[in-house]
């Protein structure tokens, strides 16, 4: 429990309580915005060959919401795992990892404290 409190404090000091939700919101709105502007992007990129027509219907609110949840289902989990992995690898590189595990701390407690602190941030979204 003490190790978890340390991780919560570290997340607070690193401002993960601010930038992780912002990244999640950007991932959630990316797919509906891309779908909306796709015809304009195609025209700006040189258009389509002569005779080809792509008709993309505008998604309604329910479809846009489901697209956002689809993005969060894949990219949100990936982002969470990458953030936890980067903190562990950063501590391995700086030598803090060996110092922590030289004390009577189990590896599972170490990883689970990091993961639970990240899950608290994601849950508060």
Order of alpha helices (4+ residues) and beta strands (2+ residues): alpha-alpha-alpha-alpha-alpha-alpha
